[in-house]
Amino acid sequence: MNTRCLLVALSLVLIAGKGNGQSPAPDSRPAILTFDELRRLSSGGAVPPDLSAKVRMLLTTPFVSNAAARQGLPALILQAARSPSE
């Protein structure tokens, strides 16, 4: 039973590593704020609805860059941080 689970897990890792022949998605990022928009936000006055919507989009949209994948670099596998007491 354990051998079967190990083989299935290994197969899934190998299949996932191939990427199914798909190319990486294009980079995506929301529009960043201009200097004038930053000044309007820092003035402390009322924020116009268009600027408020732009800020909301900026804060809720992930910035994605697939440049490394397009260059063929392998994905990094992150390790959990350990506390000093371990």
Secondary structure, DSSP 4 states (H G I P E B T S, - for coil): -HHHHHHHHHHHHHHHHHGGGPPPPPPB-PPPPPHHHHHHHHT-SPPPHHHHHHHHHHHHS--B--HHHHTTPPPP-PPPP--TT-
